[in-house]
Amino acid sequence: MDAFIAALSDSNAEVREAAVEALSDVQDKRAVRPLIKLLSDPSADVRHQTAHALGNLEDPAAAEPLAAALRDSDADVRSAAAQSLSQLGLTTAPAALIEATKDKNPDVRQNAIQALGQIRDPKSVPTLRVALNDSNADVRDARDRSPE
């Protein structure tokens, strides 16, 4: 575990990404705080993998940093952050997740809609209804698969 956490600081992005994957597989909550720091890594691949790992670890402490990652410049990172927020057992949807349903990238919108459906926060119901009119069929279908 300590070796993987140390590898998160490696100068090579591929090493950092491999360490993130290993920590995700280990399922040890001690990895959450070091992983949160990597959501601002220079490598989009590392940030993307980190967002997924934080969802896999299912620690609500990652909610705020993942919500912030919904504003990342990389669509894959935003999409992974939305998906991961649904895995944290939240009962209140972060405002950034509701905002992510308006993202220009349909994958981000789709994952945000699915996450809102899983979180089941009543304040997200109007947003889920608006998704019925999304220009992308996958986003509309995500809304249909989300419980209200």
C-alpha positions as CSV (number, residue, x, y, z in Angstrom):
1,M,0.0,0.0,0.0
2,D,2.7,2.5,1.0
3,A,4.6,1.8,-2.2
4,F,1.6,2.5,-4.3
5,I,0.9,5.8,-2.5
6,A,4.6,6.8,-2.9
7,A,4.3,6.0,-6.7
8,L,1.5,8.6,-6.9
9,S,4.3,11.2,-6.8
10,D,6.4,9.6,-9.6
11,S,7.5,12.0,-12.4
12,N,6.2,9.5,-15.0
13,A,2.4,9.8,-15.6
14,E,2.2,6.1,-16.6
15,V,3.6,5.1,-13.2
16,R,1.1,7.4,-11.4
17,E,-1.8,5.9,-13.4
18,A,-0.7,2.4,-12.6
19,A,-0.5,3.3,-8.9
20,V,-4.0,4.7,-9.1
21,E,-5.3,1.5,-10.6
22,A,-3.5,-0.6,-8.0
23,L,-4.9,1.5,-5.1
24,S,-8.4,1.2,-6.6
25,D,-8.1,-2.6,-6.7
26,V,-6.7,-2.7,-3.1
27,Q,-9.9,-1.0,-1.8
28,D,-8.2,0.6,1.2
29,K,-9.8,3.8,2.4
30,R,-6.3,5.2,3.3
31,A,-5.8,5.8,-0.4
32,V,-8.7,8.3,-0.6
33,R,-6.8,11.4,0.5
34,P,-3.7,10.8,-1.6
35,L,-5.9,10.1,-4.6
36,I,-7.9,13.3,-4.2
37,K,-4.7,15.2,-4.7
38,L,-4.3,13.6,-8.1
39,L,-7.6,15.1,-9.4
40,S,-5.4,18.1,-10.2
41,D,-2.6,16.0,-11.9
42,P,-1.2,17.5,-15.1
43,S,-2.1,14.3,-17.0
44,A,-5.7,13.9,-18.0
45,D,-5.3,10.2,-18.1
46,V,-4.2,10.2,-14.4
47,R,-7.1,12.5,-13.5
48,H,-9.5,10.2,-15.4
49,Q,-8.3,7.0,-13.7
50,T,-8.3,8.8,-10.3
51,A,-11.9,9.8,-10.7
52,H,-12.9,6.2,-11.4
53,A,-10.7,5.0,-8.5
54,L,-12.4,7.4,-6.0
55,G,-15.8,6.0,-7.1
56,N,-14.6,2.5,-6.6
57,L,-13.4,3.3,-3.1
58,E,-17.0,4.5,-2.3
59,D,-15.8,7.1,0.3
60,P,-18.1,10.1,0.7
61,A,-15.0,12.2,1.5
62,A,-14.4,12.2,-2.2
63,A,-17.8,13.9,-3.0
64,E,-16.6,17.5,-3.0
65,P,-13.4,16.9,-4.9
66,L,-15.3,14.8,-7.5
67,A,-17.9,17.5,-7.8
68,A,-15.1,20.0,-8.5
69,A,-13.7,17.6,-11.1
70,L,-17.0,18.0,-13.0
71,R,-15.5,21.3,-14.2
72,D,-12.3,19.7,-15.5
73,S,-11.1,20.7,-19.0
74,D,-11.2,17.0,-20.1
75,A,-14.6,15.5,-20.9
76,D,-13.4,12.0,-19.9
77,V,-12.5,13.3,-16.4
78,R,-15.8,15.0,-16.1
79,S,-17.7,11.9,-17.2
80,A,-15.8,9.7,-14.7
81,A,-16.4,12.2,-11.9
82,A,-20.2,12.1,-12.6
83,Q,-20.2,8.4,-12.7
84,S,-18.2,8.1,-9.5
85,L,-20.4,10.4,-7.6
86,S,-23.2,7.9,-8.0
87,Q,-21.1,5.3,-6.2
88,L,-20.6,7.3,-3.0
89,G,-24.0,6.6,-1.3
90,L,-24.9,10.3,-1.4
91,T,-28.4,11.4,-0.5
92,T,-28.0,15.0,-1.7
93,A,-26.9,15.8,-5.2
94,P,-24.1,18.3,-5.5
95,A,-25.1,21.4,-7.4
96,A,-22.2,20.7,-9.8
97,L,-23.7,17.4,-10.7
98,I,-27.0,19.1,-11.6
99,E,-25.0,21.6,-13.7
100,A,-23.2,18.8,-15.4
101,T,-26.4,17.7,-17.1
102,K,-25.9,20.8,-19.3
103,D,-22.4,19.8,-20.3
104,K,-21.6,20.1,-24.0
105,N,-20.4,16.4,-24.0
106,P,-23.2,13.9,-24.1
107,D,-21.2,11.3,-22.2
108,V,-20.9,13.7,-19.3
109,R,-24.6,14.6,-19.5
110,Q,-25.5,10.9,-19.6
111,N,-23.4,10.0,-16.5
112,A,-24.7,13.0,-14.6
113,I,-28.3,12.0,-15.3
114,Q,-27.6,8.4,-14.2
115,A,-25.9,9.6,-11.1
116,L,-28.8,12.0,-10.2
117,G,-31.2,9.1,-10.6
118,Q,-29.2,6.9,-8.3
119,I,-28.7,9.6,-5.7
120,R,-32.5,10.2,-5.7
121,D,-32.4,13.7,-4.4
122,P,-35.9,15.2,-4.9
123,K,-34.4,18.5,-6.0
124,S,-33.0,16.8,-9.1
125,V,-36.4,15.7,-10.4
126,P,-36.9,18.8,-12.6
127,T,-33.5,18.3,-14.1
128,L,-34.3,14.6,-14.8
129,R,-37.5,15.7,-16.5
130,V,-35.6,18.2,-18.7
131,A,-33.4,15.4,-19.9
132,L,-36.4,14.0,-21.7
133,N,-35.7,16.7,-24.3
134,D,-32.0,16.2,-24.7
135,S,-30.7,16.2,-28.2
136,N,-28.8,13.0,-27.6
137,A,-30.7,9.7,-27.4
138,D,-28.3,8.1,-24.9
139,V,-28.9,11.0,-22.5
140,R,-32.7,10.6,-22.9
141,D,-32.3,6.9,-22.3
142,A,-30.2,7.5,-19.2
143,R,-33.0,9.6,-17.8
144,D,-35.4,6.7,-18.5
145,R,-33.2,4.3,-16.6
146,S,-33.0,6.7,-13.6
147,P,-35.6,6.2,-10.9
148,E,-37.6,9.3,-9.9
